[in-house]
Amino acid sequence: MVLMVRLLLVFVFLGFGLAVSAQDNPVLMRINGKEIYRSEFERSYNKSSFSVGTDRKSLEAYANKFIDFRLKIEAAEVAGLDTSRVFRKEQDDYRRCLIKSYLTDEETAEQAARQYYDRMKSGRRAGRVYVKHIFKYLPQNISGHTLREMESGMDSIYKTLAKEEGGASSFDACVEQYSDEKKAFWVGWLQMPVEFEDIVFGLNVGEISRPFLTPQGIHIVKVLEQRDVLPFENMKDEIIRCQSRRHGMDKGTRAFVEKLKKEYHYMPDKAGIDELLAKGSTSRALFTLDGKAYGGKEFAGFAAAYPAGTRRQLEAFTVKTILDYENSRLELKHPEFCELLQGHRDSMLLAEITDREVEKRSVADEAGLKAYFEAHRSDFHWDKPRYKGIVLHCTTKRVAKQVRKFLKQIPEEEWVDAIRLTFNAGDTPKMQVEQGLFAPGDNAYVDDLVFKGKDATPVLSFPFTAVQGRKQKGPDSWQEVRGLLADAYRNYLETRWVAKLRAAAKVEIDQEVLKTVNNH
């Protein structure tokens, strides 16, 4: 009996909790059966230009925009646009970029980058240096005797260069004769071994270093050019990336992994780890994370693709396992992460379906453009008349008179070719021509002779200018206003498409809930 009462109380409280949740975030609308909660609508509304107020007209106008948007996304899904390989890759790439900020302690990473930046800026005189060096590669198995000989040879080269005044030609000659690398190159922070950077960033332009060793070999470096240090904000991300590349894991990620170990109750298994380090493999558990054990089998698969010492492999395997687990829980832990992913997905789908249904057709559908133009010809009349014709710059008045008479007998689309074959066929052309549709201000000669503007300066060698054509209040054909027509036709296609989606859709809006948007 007691158990029955307890169960009843649990169900009562559960029901109460669900009721409170529904009351806090009620269903605002249903679009083809899919429920849209008030919170989703509010997030979208508050990002829009409609949200300057919560008056009834503003809310209703945006609600209609929102419904149109959701219907377009649904149309894209029905068309299978969200299942294409290109779409999935784009979404996966976006998620990979997005998770970077969720899988690191950004404050720690930035502090480490700032410390490095301040140290570099205070101790060195440049942000980037352009260098050339006399370089000898040293193999890993070089003998001590051979190393001493090479060091002695580089010392001799340096002493010879030090005696030269200026030394530019001598240095270049030594590079060509002795160096394993001939070309000059730019060096930025965290791009070369520490030993190399410590030397080159401390040199002035034109200065030559003493011979020094790095893991790559032995160098004598000359600085040819320097660039100033960029502001920290311009370099922060690059410093963090380079520190990670140089040290395996940046401080921000390392700090974040330590937090996750505590959050997910990471517990190492000493017996399994000891066996792994001693034998190189184990069937035991290595650690547990959030109650799940990870052992030698999982480690072996990771280690096969990660060549390194066993201890380093184990450290990398542990970090990857922890970060992978966190990655799998991002959508549960961070609502804003889901919103960003969903927003990116919807934006891509909207662009793709709109391009298919509207954009491409508004440009390529010539029959549709022509029909729309004929039905809306009056919409494309110009505020001011334009001149459709040709401008003729001629060598004499007589030639100008002849060509005008000649053009009256020929269709306009043949004028330019006819002039080229008849008047300009010889070695000495008799005229220059410009044909087109001219608005006031487009052509100084049309302004002068047709629109009665300023006197235009005659063209050298073709001083007699005439025009042939006519004024027009509006276009003769749709091609003359193709840009404006395409915009108008695009709007027409959009409106017709939305009307079609609306006619086939079932939309329900709870007007009482709509009244509570941003007011609860």
N, C-alpha and C positions, 0 to 999 in steps of 0.2 A: 504494500500500500504506500509506504514511504517512497519507494522507488517510483511508483506511478506519479505521485505528487511532484517529485523532483523533475521527472521528464516533462510533465505538464508545464512546470515553471520555466524550464529551458525553452520549450517551444513558444511560450508566451513572450519571453524576452527576445528570442530570435525574431519573432513576428513583429514585435515592437521596433527592433533595430532596423528591420527591412522597411517598415513603414516610415520611420524617421528618415532613413536614407532616401526613400522615394520622395518624401516631402521636401527634403533639402535639395534634391536634384530631379524634379519631375520631368516626365516626357513632354516636350514642347510640340513636337510634330511627328507624323509618320509619313514617310515617302516610299510608296510602293511596299508598305508593310515594315520598312526599316525604321526603328525608333531613333529619334534624335532628341537627346536630353538638353535641358536648358543650358547646362554648363558648356556643352560643345558649341551651341549657338552663340552664347555670350562671348566665348573666347574669339570666335570669328568676328562677331559684331564689334567688339572693342578694338580690334586691329584695323577696322575699316574707317573710311571717311564719314560714314553715316553716324558714328557714335559721338558726334559733337553734342547730342542731346538724346534723351530717351522719350521724346514725344511720340505720339501714336503713329504719325505719318512716317517718321524716320524708321521706326521699328517695322512697320508693315512693308515699307519700300525695301528694307534690307532683307526681310524674310523672303520676299519674292526673289531677290537676287540670290539668296542662299539656296532656295529650292532649285532655281535654274542651275546653279553650280553643282549641286548634288545629283541632279538628273544627268548632267553631262558626264560626271564621273561614272555614274552607273552605266551610261551608254558605252563608255570606254571599256569598262569591265566586261560588258556583254560582248563587245567586239574582240575580247581577248587580248587587249593591248598590254594588260598587266602581266601576261604570261610569256611575252616574247623574251628571247635571250638577251637582247640589247637592253630592254627595260630592267630585267632582273639584275644585270651587271651594273647598270647605272645606280640602282637602288642599293646594291651591295657596296659599291664604291663609296656612296654617300654615307652609309652606315659606318664603314671603316674609318672614314675621316671624322665622323661625329664622335665615335667612341674614344678617340684619343684624349679628349678633355675629361672623359668620365673614368679613365683608367690610369690616372696619375694624380698626385697631390700637386695641383697647379701652383699653390703658394710656395711650397718647398722648391719646386723646379724653378720658379721665377727668382726666388732668393738666391739659389745657386748660380743661376745665369747672371744675375746682377753682380754678385761677388766676383765672378770671373771677369765680367765686363769692366768693373771698376779697377780690378788688378791690372788688366791689360792696358787700360787707358792711362793709368797713372805711371806704369812702368815702361811703356813703349811709345814711340813717337808717331806711329802710323796705324791705320786700320787695315790696309792692304799694301803689299810691297811687290814690285816687279823686279825679279832677280834673274841673274845668270850665274852658273857655278861651274867650277872645275870639279868634277865628280868622278870618283872611282868606286865602283861597286865592290863590296867585300862579301864573298861567299860565307855561308854559315860555318863551314868546316875549314876556314883559313887557319894556317899555322901561325904561331907566334912570330917565327922568323920572317915569314912573308908579310905579315902585318907591319912589323918594324921597318921593313924595306919600303913599303908603300908610304908609311908615315914620313920616313926620311925624304922620299921623293917629293911629297907634297910640301914639306918644309922648304926644300930647295926652290920649288916653284914660287912659294910665297915670298922668300927672301929676294928672289929676282924681281918680282913684281913690286916689292916695297922700295927697291932702288929706283924704279922708273918714276918720272914726274908725270902725273896724269895717269899713265898706265892703261889707257883705254884700248889702244891697238894691241899692246902686249897681252892684256887680259884676254881679249877676243882670240888672239893667236894661240894662247895656251889652251883655251876652251876647245878650239878646233883640233889641236894636236894631242891633248892629253885626256879630255873629258869623255866619259861614257854617255853624257847627255849634252847636246849642243844648243838646244833652243832655250830662250828666255821664257819665264812663266810667272804668273801672278800667284802670290801666296796670301791666303786669308787665315784668320785665327782657326785653330783646331783642324787644319787641313793636312798638316805635316807633323812629323814627330816633334815632341816637345823640345828636344835638343836643337832641332833646326830652327824652330820658331824663336827660342830664347836668344839665338844669335842674330837672325836676320831682322827681327823687329827692333833690335837695339842699334842698328847701323844707320848712318846718314846716307843720303843719295850720293853715289859715287864712291862710297867707302867699301873697302875689301876686307873680309874677315880673315882671321888666322885659320889654319886648317883645324877642323873639328870632326868628331865622330858622331854618327847616328846609327840606329839599327839598320839603315839602308846602306851606309858606306861612309866614305870620308869626303869632306867638302871644303872648298874655298869659294865663298859667295861674294858677289858684288851686287849691291842694290842700285838699280837703274832708275826707279821711280817710286814715289810713295803716294798713297791716297789717305785722306783724313778718315778718322773714325766716324762711323755713322752713329746717329742717336740710338739709344738702347732699344727703343720700341721697334726700330727697323731691324735690329739684329737679334732680338730675344729668341724668336722661334728657331733661327738658324743655330744659335749657340746651344740651345737645349737639344736640338737634333744632333749636332756634332758631338756634344758631350756624351750622348747616348751611344753614338757610333764608336767613340774612342774607348769608353769605359764599360760598354756592354749594357748598362742600365742607368738612366739618369737618376738623380737624387729624388726627384718628384715621384717617379715610378717606384723606387725602392721604399720610400716612406709610405706610399699608398699600399703596397703589398703588405707591409708590416701592420697597417690598420686592418686590412682584410683578414690577416691571420687571426687577429683577436676577434673580429666580428663573426667569422665562420669557425671559430674554435679549432684552429689548426693544431694538430697533435702529431709530432714526429714519432716514429716507431724506432727506437734505438737499435733493437735487435736486427730489424730488416736493413737499416742503413749501414750498420757495422758489417753485415754479411755482404751487402752490395759493394762497399768500398774495399773489402778484403778479396772478394772473388770476381767482382765485375758484373755479377748477376745475382738475382735472388727471386724466390717465389713468394717471399714474405711481403707483408704490407710495409710501405715506406712512411706513410703518414695518413691521417684522416682529415677530411675537410667537410665541415657541416654534416658530420656523421657518416660520410662515405669514405671507404678505404681506397687508397691508390697504391698499387704495389709494383712488383718487378715486371709484370707483363706489360703494363702501360708504359713503364719507364723504358723497356727494351725497344718498343716501337718508336718512342721519341728519340732515343739515343742513336738508333740506326741512321737517322737523318740529321744528327747534330754531332759532328766529329769534335771531340774534346776529351779531356781527362774525365774520369768517372765522377769525381767530386764536383767539377764544374758542370757536367751534364746533369747531375742531381739537382744542383742549385737552379739551373735553367728550367728543368722539368717542373720543379716546385713552383717557380714563378709563373710559368706558362699555365699550369693547372689552375692556380689561384685566379689569374687574370681571365682565363677562359670561363671559369665558373661565374665570376663577376659579370663578364660579358653576357652570359646566358640569362642573367637576372636584371639587366638594365631596364628592360621594359616594365618589370614589376616594381622596381625601386624608384624609378624616376619618371613620373607622368609627363614631364616636359620633354623627355627624350622620345617618348611615343608620339607626342604632338609634332615634334620636328620631323620625325620619320614619316608620319602620316601626311604632314604638310608637303614634304618633298614629293612623296608618292602622288598625291592629288595634283600637284602643280605639273608634274610630268605627264600624267594622264590627260589633264585638261589641255595642255599644249598640243599633245599628239592628236586627240580626238577633234579639237578645233581646227588644227591644220588639215586634217582629213576632210572634215565636213564643210569647212568655210574657206580657209586661207588659200589652199591650192585651187579650189574651184573659182574663187574670186579673180584669179589671175589667168587661169588656163581655159576657162569655159567661155570661149569667144562667142558662141551662139547665145549663151545666156547673157553675156555682157551687151551684145547687140540688141537683143530683145528688151533688156531692161532700159537701155538708152532710148529706144524708140517709144517705150511706154512712159518715159519720164523726161522727154526731151526738154521740156520747159524748165526743168530743174537745173539745166546746165547752161542757161543763158548767162552771158558775162555782164558784169556791172558796166564795163566800158567796151565799145566795139574793138575788134581786132582786125588786122589786115592780113588776108591770106593771099600770098602772091610771091613775086620774085623781085629782087633788087638787082639792077643791071648797071655795072660800072664799065663805061665804054671809052674807046680811044677818041671818038668824034661824035658830034651830034647826029651826023648822018647814019652812023652805025647804030646808034640808040634808036633812031626812027625805024630803021630797017628791021631790027630784031623785035621790036614791039609789034610791028605789022606781021612779022613771021610767026610769032607766038600765038596770035589770035586764031591761027588755023590748026593748032596742035593741042591735044589734051594736056592738062597741067602736069600730069605725072611723067610726061615725056620731055618737058621743057629743058631740063639740065642736059640730058643726053643729046638732044637736038642741037643745042647751042654748041656743045663740045664738038660735034661732028660737022657742023656747018660754018660756024664763025671762028672756032679756035682750032681747026684742024691743021693749020700751017705752023711754021716755025714761030711766027709772031702772033700770039693770041690777041683778039680784038676786045675782049671783055673779061671781067670777073663777075661771078653771080652768087647770090645768096637767096635760097628759096625756103619758105617756111610760113608759119603762122606767128605774126608779130603783135604783141601787146604794146601799148604806149610805154616807151622806155627800153624796149628790147633792142632796137636798132636805130641809130642816130639818123640814118638816111630815110627810113620810113617815118620817123618822127618829123623830119623836115618836110618831106614831100606829101605825106598823107595826113598826119595829125597836126601839121602846122606848128612844129616846135622850133628849136634853134636851128640856125643854118649849120649844116654838116660840112666838115672839111673834105674837099675832093680827094679821091684816092690817087696817089702818085702814079703817073703813066696811064691812068684811066679816069680822067677828070670829069667826064660827062656821065651823070648818074640819072637813071630813069627807073620807074617802077611799073609793074604790070600785075594787076590783080583786082581785089575788091575788099571793101569793108564788110565785116560780118558781126551781127549781134550775138550769134550763137554758133556752135560747131555744125559742120555739115555731116560729120560721121563720128561714130563712137571712138575711133582711134585718136581723134584730135583732143579728146579729154580722158584718155585712158587712165591716168592716175586718179583723177577725181571720181571717175566712173567706178574704178575698182574698189575704192573706199565705200562708195554708196552701195555697190552690189554686195560687198562683204557684209555691211549692216543688214541688207535685205536677206541674205542667206542666213545670217545669225538669227534674225527675228523669226524667219520661217522654220528654222531648225528647232528653236526653243518652243515654238507653238506646237510643232509635231510631237516633241517630247512631253509637253504638258498635256496634250490631248490623250496620250496613251498612258499617262501616269495617274495614280491615285494618291492624292495629297490631303492630309488631315492636319489642321493646326488647332491647338488648344488656345483659344483667344484669351482665356483667363490666365494661363501660364505666360503667354506673351506679354501681358501687362506687367508681370513681375520681373522681367528681364532688367538687370542692373538695379533692381528696386526690392531687394529681399535681404 
